[in-house]
Each structure stands twice: as C-alpha cells, then as structure tokens.
C-alpha cells in the first residue's frame, strides 16, 4: 500500500482566516493514498461532479489549484494548460497524483446553460430553420426547458413560463402554474414518456387520448460525472461502477414520478434512450457494446414492472404506492427496442413518431409508386442518423464527443455559429487554423463580439480556443462522412427532406452548419427541425403498446428491417472523414 497523505480542501474563495473550534472555516481535510489521482477522493466526498471526458483530461472541467504541495505536471497537463497556469498551481484532478501533504482550492466552474427541448413538431408544423439563424418564435422558446443551477441567464433568450429550478438541478413546469401541487386527484388516463439522453433526461405526463401534456420534468443526467460520452460510461461500468451508473438515473426518474402523483390513472411508462443508456438503466452488461463485434445483450422491446425498475432505490415503494392511491401500481414500463449497438431506442422512437419506420417490413423494393427520401439526424454526444426511401432504411452512428453539446463554457450551436463567423471574417482559415493573436490567446466573447482572450483570460470566460476548433472539425467530419456513406449505400438518391431531431437541431443555424461543411450545400431549403422526437416517440409507442395496437413482434420486424452500418468497419469512412476535415461550404 502506498503512503497516506493529507489533502486540505479550500472551497472556491481564497484560503479563509476565520476559525471555529480550532478548525478553519471553509476547509476540510481528507486522507488518501499517494498513488491515486485526486478525482476519486473528490467524487467520493461530493466535492466535484466529475468530468465531461470521463477522466481522459480532455475537457478541463476538473481543474483545481494547488496552494501548497503541487505535484510535477504530467505531459497531458502540459498540453492542456498554459505555462502560466501550471506555474500558478493549476492541475487536472483526473490525472494529477499528489505525493505529499497538500492544500488545493476547488474552483467554481460556471457552465453554459443547457437547453432541454421537450417540444416536438412532427409533420407539417416542422420549423424550417433555413436562413433563419436562431430566431425561434417566442411561442417555441416558451416550450424549451432550461436546466442548470448556477448558469448565467441569457438576457437575449427570454422564456415564457420560466421553469422552476429545483435544488437537484432539475427544471419543472407544472401545467404552466407556479409549481404548487393540487392534492385532489385529477381524473384521466395518462402515459408517462421518458427521453433518457446521454446529457439530459426529460419526462412528460400526457393524456392518453389527446396527447395533451399535463406535466413535464427535466434534469441533467447524473451519469455525466463518469464522462459525457457513452464510451466513458461503458468503461466505468466495466470497472465495476455499473450500479453507481444505474441508481442515480432511476432516482431522477422516480423524482419525476413524484411530480405526477396528483393524476389518477397511469396506463404505462415508455422509456427511449440510446443502446448504452438503456442497458445501464436495466443493469445489463455493456462490455460487449464497447468492443467488436459490438453486440447488445438485448435489442428488442423490454417490458418490466416499476418494482423491477426501481429495485434497491430508497423510498421507491412509498412513492409508487402514493401514485397508486395506496396500492402498489402495476402499470407496465416499456423500454424502446434498439436497431444496433450504435442506433438505439431513442432513434427508433423518433422514427416511429415521424412515421418513418418502414411500413413494408418485408422490404419490397419493387413496390410501385414514388415515396419521399428522408434523412433523420440526431446530433449530440452521439451523431445518429437514418435514411429511408419508404422501402429500405439504412442507419448508423458516429461518436461526436462534447463538441456539439459544448464543454461547459459554450453550447454546441453557439460554437458552430461562431466558427462560421470566424471563417467569414478570415480569422479562421479552411484548415481550421486561427490567426494570431487568436491562435495563442483564444477567442473570448464579450458583448456579442469576438476579441482576443489576451492575458486576462479567466477560467469562467466564454472562450473558444484552437483545441476547440479541432474538436469541432473532427466531430463535423465524422458526421458528414456518416451522412455520405448512408447516401451512397442507398444509391445516391435525391433527398426530399432532412429532419434534425433533438435539442441541437432545434437551435441549429442551418446556414452556419452549411458554411462550415457540417451539412452539404444541397440540403439548403430541405432542412426541418422536429424537436424532441425521442420524447414524442416514447409517448406514441407507449400509447400504441398499452392499447394493444402494436406489440413486440411488430416492433422487432420493423427494427430488423433497418440495416445498421458500422462505420468502424468502413474503409470509405476514413477517406471521407479526412476529406471533410476542412471547413467551408461543400
């Protein structure tokens, strides 16, 4: 066993001088082995929420400052932090290993506001974003959930009926009221839809007959402490943290259910998430999802009970009995089927809501009559996409990382808009190289203008650096290559519609996306934003399943009909990835 060292923690501000009972106020002392990094002890004591990169040192979210006993910086820290920062004692908690007693300051990192979109526009009401930038209507903005405690408010993005921000970091809108519960039971038949995202979790209670939203509950996915991408969470589960990944998500869903106890009859709950998120929720082994041949333990529709879902969760039984009026509820919990390890239940639910699951499950490609060729893209930490002509469907996914979601200082859609502006102004060239002094100092956003970050750069500034440009380039090249491969696989058909699903697509400036090459120029005029299709699809699937209008066999036929393409096995992907690394319209 390695030597035990003492770590004195100072929270946020300078080292306090006041004392109470002989101990400095605002300090705490922890003990750990010198062979370990700082991250485990900080996580264990609730002093840090984790990192966006899963401990790879990529995101910089776990920066701490050593006031005493700073260890020698690692090579990774030298590449991620500026020399002046290293001299000031800044280190990354996920990689630094203090060898002697030390004092560190936990930095208060302000993170960008995260928008949780719960609205969907599935057919003719799709929002056409071409050339409109981010000028969404006030009505549409009022239906977007904002979630993040401590995030600075965007004065230029007003939201009607602002959600109640809970102490857990969740956003709740309850019938447009102030959030007070009506103790009287509300008569009706309801379905609970859950969008289990990698970054966020959204729940809606909807009327089974009309689809009217009665209540909405949103929260950040607590698994983010183990990393923003699914690969980091797969590794965490393989390392023995599977139950630690499952429990907090179940607790978030249970908290959402507690918001719905005033309603009379719950017919079912339907949960849609990507394949990894659903496996973790169900306590399934995810190791096979992280290595070839990438086979899920389960792909089909899963039907479980609330008791099974919340097994081992404190207070679950009491909360569920309250929902059932004193009787433990027995409504079914459906977990949406997946197409493959890469294309999950959230995409299946979205395709179902959009009416894109092929009606011809036998794949009769000789069937007469012209049908629209539609591409659906859901961009986030994973870029999932499906292309269909009504007779055939091909689908794939590519890892995008935090570039589209943002890294805590700037949300992804703002990054794309900024990149397009820098490209247009000549500050950024097509190879992704920032001109000086921006290359050295980074770009800081001040009063809506891009200026050099200069020497007064601070951790909580909204900034954009050369590393951020590279991350965005790699993500956009991967997505663009994936789109191209699907298009080629389908025989290069003329696209009639491109549907952007999820919160990223909801706010994306399509012209900016075309300007940097994320979307090809031929898509101009054909792009529509559909909002949260996963949440809408979870409702639609739940309603059809509990009404016996569809069943597991029907869904298995439809999902088996879709052809899943593994980009890792495609020689063409690498060629296209390199081709689309450059920025610019194409």
WOBEL-V519071 format. One record per residue. N is the residue number from 1. RES is the residue in three letters. PHI is phi as a letter, one per 30 degrees, with the letter a starting at -180 (NA if undefined). OMEGA is omega in degrees with one decimal (999 if undefined). Layout:
# WOBEL-V519071
N_RES_PHI_OMEGA / N_RES_PHI_OMEGA
This chain:
# WOBEL-V519071
1_UNK_NA_-178.8 / 2_UNK_d_-177.7 / 3_UNK_d_176.0 / 4_UNK_d_178.3 / 5_UNK_b_177.6 / 6_UNK_c_179.4 / 7_UNK_c_177.1 / 8_UNK_c_-175.4 / 9_UNK_c_173.4 / 10_UNK_c_-176.2 / 11_UNK_c_167.0 / 12_UNK_i_-169.9 / 13_UNK_d_177.8 / 14_UNK_d_-177.5 / 15_UNK_e_-176.3 / 16_UNK_d_-179.6 / 17_UNK_c_-179.7 / 18_UNK_d_179.9 / 19_UNK_b_176.3 / 20_UNK_b_-178.3 / 21_UNK_h_176.1 / 22_UNK_i_-178.9 / 23_UNK_c_177.6 / 24_UNK_d_177.5 / 25_UNK_d_179.1 / 26_UNK_i_178.2 / 27_UNK_b_170.3 / 28_UNK_b_-178.5 / 29_UNK_c_179.5 / 30_UNK_c_178.2 / 31_UNK_b_175.9 / 32_UNK_a_178.5 / 33_UNK_d_-176.2 / 34_UNK_d_-179.5 / 35_UNK_d_-175.1 / 36_UNK_c_172.1 / 37_UNK_d_-179.8 / 38_UNK_d_-170.4 / 39_UNK_e_-177.1 / 40_UNK_e_-177.4 / 41_UNK_d_177.6 / 42_UNK_d_176.8 / 43_UNK_d_-177.3 / 44_UNK_d_-177.6 / 45_UNK_c_175.6 / 46_UNK_i_-177.3 / 47_UNK_c_179.9 / 48_UNK_a_-179.3 / 49_UNK_d_-178.3 / 50_UNK_j_-179.0 / 51_UNK_b_177.9 / 52_UNK_d_-172.7 / 53_UNK_c_179.9 / 54_UNK_i_176.2 / 55_UNK_i_179.4 / 56_UNK_c_178.9 / 57_UNK_i_-174.7 / 58_UNK_d_-168.4 / 59_UNK_c_-179.7 / 60_UNK_i_-176.6 / 61_UNK_d_-175.5 / 62_UNK_c_179.6 / 63_UNK_d_172.8 / 64_UNK_b_177.9 / 65_UNK_c_175.8 / 66_UNK_d_174.8 / 67_UNK_d_-179.9 / 68_UNK_a_175.1 / 69_UNK_i_-178.9 / 70_UNK_d_177.2 / 71_UNK_d_177.7 / 72_UNK_d_-177.1 / 73_UNK_d_176.5 / 74_UNK_d_177.4 / 75_UNK_d_178.9 / 76_UNK_d_179.3 / 77_UNK_d_178.2 / 78_UNK_d_180.0 / 79_UNK_d_-175.9 / 80_UNK_c_-176.0 / 81_UNK_c_178.9 / 82_UNK_d_179.0 / 83_UNK_e_-179.8 / 84_UNK_d_178.3 / 85_UNK_d_178.2 / 86_UNK_d_178.6 / 87_UNK_d_179.5 / 88_UNK_d_175.2 / 89_UNK_j_179.0 / 90_UNK_d_178.1 / 91_UNK_b_177.1 / 92_UNK_c_-174.8 / 93_UNK_d_-176.4 / 94_UNK_d_-178.5 / 95_UNK_b_-176.1 / 96_UNK_d_-179.1 / 97_UNK_b_178.4 / 98_UNK_d_-176.7 / 99_UNK_c_-179.4 / 100_UNK_b_175.1 / 101_UNK_e_-173.9 / 102_UNK_b_174.6 / 103_UNK_b_179.7 / 104_UNK_b_176.5 / 105_UNK_c_175.2 / 106_UNK_d_-176.6 / 107_UNK_d_176.3 / 108_UNK_d_-176.8 / 109_UNK_c_175.7 / 110_UNK_d_-180.0 / 111_UNK_c_-179.5 / 112_UNK_d_178.7 / 113_UNK_d_179.6 / 114_UNK_c_178.9 / 115_UNK_c_176.2 / 116_UNK_c_-177.6 / 117_UNK_d_177.4 / 118_UNK_c_179.7 / 119_UNK_d_174.5 / 120_UNK_b_176.4 / 121_UNK_b_-163.8 / 122_UNK_c_-175.6 / 123_UNK_b_-174.2 / 124_UNK_d_-176.8 / 125_UNK_d_178.2 / 126_UNK_e_-179.3 / 127_UNK_d_176.4 / 128_UNK_d_-175.0 / 129_UNK_c_-174.6 / 130_UNK_e_176.4 / 131_UNK_i_-175.4 / 132_UNK_c_-177.2 / 133_UNK_h_-179.7 / 134_UNK_c_-174.6 / 135_UNK_d_175.7 / 136_UNK_d_-179.8 / 137_UNK_d_178.1 / 138_UNK_e_-179.9 / 139_UNK_d_179.7 / 140_UNK_d_179.8 / 141_UNK_d_-175.8 / 142_UNK_d_-179.0 / 143_UNK_c_-179.7 / 144_UNK_c_-177.7 / 145_UNK_d_177.1 / 146_UNK_c_-178.0 / 147_UNK_b_167.4 / 148_UNK_l_178.9 / 149_UNK_d_176.6 / 150_UNK_i_-179.9 / 151_UNK_d_178.3 / 152_UNK_d_179.8 / 153_UNK_d_176.9 / 154_UNK_c_-175.2 / 155_UNK_d_-179.3 / 156_UNK_d_-178.8 / 157_UNK_b_-177.7 / 158_UNK_d_179.3 / 159_UNK_b_175.6 / 160_UNK_d_178.4 / 161_UNK_h_-175.4 / 162_UNK_e_-176.8 / 163_UNK_d_173.8 / 164_UNK_d_179.0 / 165_UNK_c_-177.2 / 166_UNK_d_179.8 / 167_UNK_d_-179.7 / 168_UNK_d_-179.9 / 169_UNK_i_-179.1 / 170_UNK_c_176.3 / 171_UNK_c_-176.6 / 172_UNK_b_167.9 / 173_UNK_c_-176.4 / 174_UNK_c_177.8 / 175_UNK_h_179.2 / 176_UNK_i_-179.1 / 177_UNK_c_-176.4 / 178_UNK_d_179.1 / 179_UNK_j_179.1 / 180_UNK_d_-177.3 / 181_UNK_d_173.1 / 182_UNK_c_-174.8 / 183_UNK_d_-179.1 / 184_UNK_d_179.7 / 185_UNK_d_179.4 / 186_UNK_c_-172.7 / 187_UNK_d_177.2 / 188_UNK_l_177.6 / 189_UNK_b_-169.9 / 190_UNK_b_175.8 / 191_UNK_b_177.5 / 192_UNK_c_177.2 / 193_UNK_c_-178.5 / 194_UNK_b_171.7 / 195_UNK_c_-177.6 / 196_UNK_c_-177.3 / 197_UNK_d_177.0 / 198_UNK_d_-178.5 / 199_UNK_c_-174.6 / 200_UNK_b_175.5 / 201_UNK_b_179.2 / 202_UNK_b_179.4 / 203_UNK_b_175.0 / 204_UNK_b_170.0 / 205_UNK_c_-174.1 / 206_UNK_b_177.9 / 207_UNK_d_-175.0 / 208_UNK_d_-176.3 / 209_UNK_c_-173.1 / 210_UNK_c_-176.0 / 211_UNK_i_-180.0 / 212_UNK_d_-180.0 / 213_UNK_d_178.4 / 214_UNK_d_179.3 / 215_UNK_a_179.9 / 216_UNK_b_176.3 / 217_UNK_b_-179.7 / 218_UNK_b_177.5 / 219_UNK_a_171.9 / 220_UNK_d_177.3 / 221_UNK_d_-176.6 / 222_UNK_d_177.2 / 223_UNK_d_-177.9 / 224_UNK_d_177.6 / 225_UNK_d_178.2 / 226_UNK_c_178.7 / 227_UNK_k_-177.2 / 228_UNK_d_-176.3 / 229_UNK_c_-174.7 / 230_UNK_d_-179.8 / 231_UNK_d_178.1 / 232_UNK_d_-178.7 / 233_UNK_d_173.2 / 234_UNK_e_-179.4 / 235_UNK_d_178.8 / 236_UNK_d_178.6 / 237_UNK_d_178.0 / 238_UNK_d_-179.9 / 239_UNK_d_174.6 / 240_UNK_j_-177.6 / 241_UNK_c_-176.7 / 242_UNK_e_-179.3 / 243_UNK_d_177.3 / 244_UNK_d_175.0 / 245_UNK_d_-177.6 / 246_UNK_d_-170.5 / 247_UNK_e_-176.7 / 248_UNK_d_177.0 / 249_UNK_d_176.8 / 250_UNK_d_179.5 / 251_UNK_d_176.2 / 252_UNK_d_179.3 / 253_UNK_d_178.5 / 254_UNK_d_176.5 / 255_UNK_d_176.3 / 256_UNK_d_179.1 / 257_UNK_d_179.3 / 258_UNK_d_177.7 / 259_UNK_d_-173.1 / 260_UNK_c_-173.1 / 261_UNK_d_-179.3 / 262_UNK_d_-175.0 / 263_UNK_c_-164.2 / 264_UNK_d_-169.3 / 265_UNK_b_175.1 / 266_UNK_c_-179.1 / 267_UNK_d_-179.6 / 268_UNK_a_171.1 / 269_UNK_b_178.4 / 270_UNK_b_-175.7 / 271_UNK_c_178.3 / 272_UNK_b_177.9 / 273_UNK_a_176.7 / 274_UNK_d_-171.5 / 275_UNK_e_-179.3 / 276_UNK_d_-179.9 / 277_UNK_d_-179.9 / 278_UNK_d_177.9 / 279_UNK_d_179.5 / 280_UNK_d_179.2 / 281_UNK_d_-177.3 / 282_UNK_d_179.7 / 283_UNK_i_-179.2 / 284_UNK_d_178.3 / 285_UNK_d_-178.5 / 286_UNK_c_-175.6 / 287_UNK_e_-178.6 / 288_UNK_d_178.5 / 289_UNK_d_-176.9 / 290_UNK_c_179.7 / 291_UNK_b_-179.9 / 292_UNK_d_6.9 / 293_UNK_c_173.2 / 294_UNK_h_-177.0 / 295_UNK_c_175.3 / 296_UNK_d_173.1 / 297_UNK_d_178.0 / 298_UNK_b_174.7 / 299_UNK_c_-173.7 / 300_UNK_d_176.1 / 301_UNK_e_176.6 / 302_UNK_c_179.0 / 303_UNK_b_-178.1 / 304_UNK_b_178.1 / 305_UNK_c_173.6 / 306_UNK_e_179.1 / 307_UNK_d_178.4 / 308_UNK_d_-178.2 / 309_UNK_d_-173.6 / 310_UNK_c_179.3 / 311_UNK_e_177.2 / 312_UNK_i_-179.4 / 313_UNK_c_-179.3 / 314_UNK_e_176.0 / 315_UNK_i_-176.4 / 316_UNK_d_-176.6 / 317_UNK_d_-179.1 / 318_UNK_d_-179.3 / 319_UNK_d_-178.8 / 320_UNK_d_177.1 / 321_UNK_d_178.4 / 322_UNK_d_176.7 / 323_UNK_d_-177.2 / 324_UNK_c_179.0 / 325_UNK_i_179.6 / 326_UNK_j_177.9 / 327_UNK_c_-178.5 / 328_UNK_d_-174.0 / 329_UNK_d_-178.9 / 330_UNK_b_179.9 / 331_UNK_d_-179.2 / 332_UNK_d_173.3 / 333_UNK_c_179.5 / 334_UNK_c_173.2 / 335_UNK_c_-170.1 / 336_UNK_e_179.4 / 337_UNK_d_179.8 / 338_UNK_c_175.1 / 339_UNK_c_-179.2 / 340_UNK_a_176.3 / 341_UNK_d_-174.6 / 342_UNK_c_-177.5 / 343_UNK_c_-167.5 / 344_UNK_c_-176.7 / 345_UNK_d_177.7 / 346_UNK_d_178.0 / 347_UNK_d_177.1 / 348_UNK_e_179.3 / 349_UNK_d_179.6 / 350_UNK_d_177.5 / 351_UNK_d_179.6 / 352_UNK_d_-178.6 / 353_UNK_d_-178.6 / 354_UNK_d_-179.2 / 355_UNK_i_-175.5 / 356_UNK_c_173.2 / 357_UNK_d_-170.9 / 358_UNK_e_177.6 / 359_UNK_d_178.5 / 360_UNK_c_-174.7 / 361_UNK_d_179.1 / 362_UNK_d_176.3 / 363_UNK_i_179.5 / 364_UNK_d_-175.0 / 365_UNK_d_178.1 / 366_UNK_c_-178.2 / 367_UNK_e_-175.9 / 368_UNK_d_176.5 / 369_UNK_j_-178.9 / 370_UNK_d_174.6 / 371_UNK_b_-179.7 / 372_UNK_d_171.3 / 373_UNK_c_-172.1 / 374_UNK_b_175.2 / 375_UNK_c_174.7 / 376_UNK_c_179.0 / 377_UNK_b_175.4 / 378_UNK_c_-175.4 / 379_UNK_c_177.2 / 380_UNK_a_174.9 / 381_UNK_d_171.9 / 382_UNK_b_177.3 / 383_UNK_c_-177.7 / 384_UNK_c_-175.6 / 385_UNK_a_178.4 / 386_UNK_b_-179.6 / 387_UNK_b_-178.3 / 388_UNK_b_173.1 / 389_UNK_c_-179.4 / 390_UNK_j_178.7 / 391_UNK_c_-177.2 / 392_UNK_b_177.2 / 393_UNK_b_173.0 / 394_UNK_b_-175.6 / 395_UNK_b_176.8 / 396_UNK_a_177.5 / 397_UNK_a_177.9 / 398_UNK_b_-179.7 / 399_UNK_d_179.6 / 400_UNK_c_-177.6 / 401_UNK_i_-176.0 / 402_UNK_d_-173.9 / 403_UNK_d_-179.6 / 404_UNK_d_179.0 / 405_UNK_d_-172.7 / 406_UNK_j_-175.4 / 407_UNK_c_179.9 / 408_UNK_j_179.1 / 409_UNK_c_-178.2 / 410_UNK_a_-178.2 / 411_UNK_d_-170.3 / 412_UNK_d_-178.9 / 413_UNK_d_175.7 / 414_UNK_d_178.0 / 415_UNK_d_-178.7 / 416_UNK_d_178.3 / 417_UNK_d_179.5 / 418_UNK_d_179.5 / 419_UNK_e_178.9 / 420_UNK_d_179.8 / 421_UNK_d_179.8 / 422_UNK_d_178.4 / 423_UNK_d_-179.1 / 424_UNK_d_-178.9 / 425_UNK_d_-179.9 / 426_UNK_i_176.9 / 427_UNK_d_-179.6 / 428_UNK_b_179.2 / 429_UNK_c_-173.9 / 430_UNK_d_176.6 / 431_UNK_d_179.9 / 432_UNK_j_-177.8 / 433_UNK_c_175.8 / 434_UNK_d_176.2 / 435_UNK_d_176.0 / 436_UNK_d_2.4 / 437_UNK_d_-176.8 / 438_UNK_d_-179.4 / 439_UNK_e_-177.7 / 440_UNK_d_-170.2 / 441_UNK_c_-175.1 / 442_UNK_i_179.8 / 443_UNK_c_178.2 / 444_UNK_c_179.0 / 445_UNK_c_-179.7 / 446_UNK_b_-179.3 / 447_UNK_h_176.5 / 448_UNK_i_-178.9 / 449_UNK_c_178.1 / 450_UNK_c_179.8 / 451_UNK_b_176.3 / 452_UNK_d_-178.0 / 453_UNK_d_177.2 / 454_UNK_h_-173.6 / 455_UNK_d_-177.6 / 456_UNK_c_179.7 / 457_UNK_d_179.7 / 458_UNK_b_-175.8 / 459_UNK_e_-172.9 / 460_UNK_c_175.2 / 461_UNK_d_170.9 / 462_UNK_d_-173.8 / 463_UNK_b_-177.9 / 464_UNK_b_-174.4 / 465_UNK_c_-179.1 / 466_UNK_e_178.2 / 467_UNK_d_178.5 / 468_UNK_d_177.3 / 469_UNK_d_-178.5 / 470_UNK_d_179.9 / 471_UNK_d_178.6 / 472_UNK_d_177.5 / 473_UNK_e_-177.8 / 474_UNK_d_179.5 / 475_UNK_d_-177.5 / 476_UNK_d_177.8 / 477_UNK_d_179.4 / 478_UNK_d_-179.6 / 479_UNK_d_-179.2 / 480_UNK_d_177.8 / 481_UNK_d_178.5 / 482_UNK_d_178.0 / 483_UNK_d_-178.7 / 484_UNK_d_-179.5 / 485_UNK_d_176.5 / 486_UNK_d_-178.9 / 487_UNK_d_178.4 / 488_UNK_d_-179.9 / 489_UNK_d_-179.8 / 490_UNK_d_178.7 / 491_UNK_i_178.1 / 492_UNK_h_-179.9 / 493_UNK_d_175.6 / 494_UNK_d_-178.5 / 495_UNK_d_176.2 / 496_UNK_d_-177.3 / 497_UNK_b_171.6 / 498_UNK_b_-176.9 / 499_UNK_c_176.3 / 500_UNK_c_-179.3 / 501_UNK_c_175.2 / 502_UNK_i_-176.4 / 503_UNK_d_180.0 / 504_UNK_d_179.8 / 505_UNK_d_-178.4 / 506_UNK_d_-176.6 / 507_UNK_c_-173.7 / 508_UNK_d_170.5 / 509_UNK_d_-174.0 / 510_UNK_d_179.0 / 511_UNK_d_177.0 / 512_UNK_d_178.6 / 513_UNK_d_176.6 / 514_UNK_d_-177.8 / 515_UNK_d_-179.7 / 516_UNK_c_177.6 / 517_UNK_j_176.3 / 518_UNK_d_174.8 / 519_UNK_c_178.3 / 520_UNK_d_-175.2 / 521_UNK_d_-178.8 / 522_UNK_d_177.1 / 523_UNK_d_-178.9 / 524_UNK_e_-179.4 / 525_UNK_i_-177.4 / 526_UNK_b_-173.3 / 527_UNK_c_177.6 / 528_UNK_b_175.8 / 529_UNK_c_-176.5 / 530_UNK_c_-179.8 / 531_UNK_i_-175.1 / 532_UNK_d_-179.9 / 533_UNK_d_178.0 / 534_UNK_d_179.5 / 535_UNK_d_178.5 / 536_UNK_d_179.4 / 537_UNK_d_176.9 / 538_UNK_d_176.3 / 539_UNK_d_-177.8 / 540_UNK_d_178.7 / 541_UNK_d_179.6 / 542_UNK_e_-179.6 / 543_UNK_d_-177.9 / 544_UNK_d_-179.0 / 545_UNK_d_-178.0 / 546_UNK_d_175.2 / 547_UNK_c_178.6 / 548_UNK_h_177.3 / 549_UNK_d_169.9 / 550_UNK_b_177.9 / 551_UNK_b_-176.6 / 552_UNK_d_-179.5 / 553_UNK_d_178.9 / 554_UNK_e_-179.8 / 555_UNK_d_178.9 / 556_UNK_d_177.6 / 557_UNK_d_-177.3 / 558_UNK_d_-178.4 / 559_UNK_d_176.9 / 560_UNK_d_179.7 / 561_UNK_d_-178.8 / 562_UNK_d_179.5 / 563_UNK_c_-179.2 / 564_UNK_c_-179.2 / 565_UNK_c_177.4 / 566_UNK_c_-176.8 / 567_UNK_d_-179.5 / 568_UNK_d_-179.3 / 569_UNK_c_-176.1 / 570_UNK_c_174.8 / 571_UNK_d_-179.2 / 572_UNK_d_-178.4 / 573_UNK_d_-178.9 / 574_UNK_d_178.9 / 575_UNK_d_-179.0 / 576_UNK_d_178.7 / 577_UNK_e_179.5 / 578_UNK_d_-179.8 / 579_UNK_d_-174.6 / 580_UNK_c_177.4 / 581_UNK_d_179.8 / 582_UNK_d_178.9 / 583_UNK_c_177.1 / 584_UNK_k_-178.8 / 585_UNK_d_-180.0 / 586_UNK_a_999
